[in-house]
């Protein structure tokens, strides 16, 4: 039994050991394969270095079979001077004729002024602020802060003052309505006596003493003798006017009295104003009635005085009573008019006070916001002075200077076009214009016979726009493989030739030297140099990436000391490279100019290698692949100067 137990334990240990060995071997195999399949990405680097970039335009053609060359004008204008004569031997650069250059000279002056202005702006931007500028900026901040503080303090006070003024105006208006009611109440106290007197003077019998039962109206008429019929007519007119006035006054009084009975001090303002208007009308009408009656009595007294007739005492009494009541009505009328004017004035004052409050409520937040914005603007100006200009502002100003320099160069070239000179040595066979003639661009103005060899090449409309007269060129020949010549552009066709929808322009290149091996009709290839920049910062094209937001390069954040950054196998990095924005300039087939963003000696990524991938591919594309530019035959000049030029517009 014991043997069986020992045998089972031994078998169990063997199986456990075998399982442990298998587990260890499997883990080791998994570890090795896992670590091998997850290697960090490697990055091939290149240094940003100073160098030279040459760009050129390539074309092909033939050696000209004729030694006769038409000299064409590049500008339009009137001929102001012809300096050469037919049959004259001339040298390269000799003046043949001069066109009117006033407009071109003005363009040069304007371009110079614009360039100086741009340079001054750049200088102002880059130079440190003066003490005066700093002081002025600080004072502007202080003043803006003071203005804001003043507004913050004064606005609540102004608003309270405006509210107080509105309350005061409202109280004054309430008092004016109360005063108006008092004036109307006093007037209605005087109305009965005045109305009774006005009525009795015309319809009563008291003037005659009630002896004969004669009415006052007849009694008054009887004071004029019948033979003085003219005076009687005048009296009748006065009495008729008084009677008519009384009728109107009675109606006005009755209307006003009805309104007075239903109106009190607590009535709304419209009811008080209505009563005031009606009371004024009644007082005016009653005052007019008393005045007309008094005029009639006064006429009688004057008549009897003039005719030495006695005057009854009751007539004099009537005159006195009428005068007294007229004076009372005038006083009441004046008081009513005064209170009415006070109401109008106080209403206007209240309206203006309300408008003032509304204006403050509306404008105060805006004024405060403007003051706050002004303070912020002045603070930003001061901060800008302290921190200096932003990089983008400097770059923008530098770009403006470059644009103005280019504009000046264009203007100078156009000015130079107004002076027509010999492109090379020869004999003037013909001069086609004279002083005063108008010349158009592209017009042949003279014919030159020369022994100098000329290459005629054809360029498309895109390439021809990038070259100019006197651009240097390198020439090679299919028939003479070891020969390379130099020359310069002597003429460019202004009118192209269309063939199957393609526009081409003939360009003539004059050789700098002669070679007897070159024959008329030989095929020739030309690389016309359009731009050359020396001592500029360059990186390989593959390092430059371009997006809609601009160009950038990739750089590793850290590179271990002693690392061979020139290794084509790349540098392993677990951290992806960062994108650094750059401003690029011209470029050729191999390198691109970096105008800003990185410094000489910086290492940029040109290619990435992923060991975990089955294939190795370059991340990103070159600048030209990204932008769709196409390469051309570089030309020997570019190759000699920068390791192979490309056909590009820079």
Beta strands, then each sheet from edge to edge (+ up, - down):
strand 1: 42-47
strand 2: 49-63
strand 3: 68-72
strand 4: 77-82
strand 5: 89-90
strand 6: 95-99
strand 7: 419-421
strand 8: 426-431
strand 9: 438-439
strand 10: 444-449
strand 11: 454-460
strand 12: 472-477
strand 13: 484-492
strand 14: 497-499
strand 15: 502-511
strand 16: 523-540
strand 17: 545-547
strand 18: 550-555
strand 19: 571-572
strand 20: 578-587
strand 21: 591-596
strand 22: 603-609
sheet 1: 19+ 1- 22+
sheet 2: 14+ 15- 11+ 2- 16+ 12- 13+
sheet 3: 14+ 15- 11+ 2- 16+ 21- 20+ 18- 17+
sheet 4: 3+ 10- 8+ 5-
sheet 5: 7+ 6- 4+ 9-
end
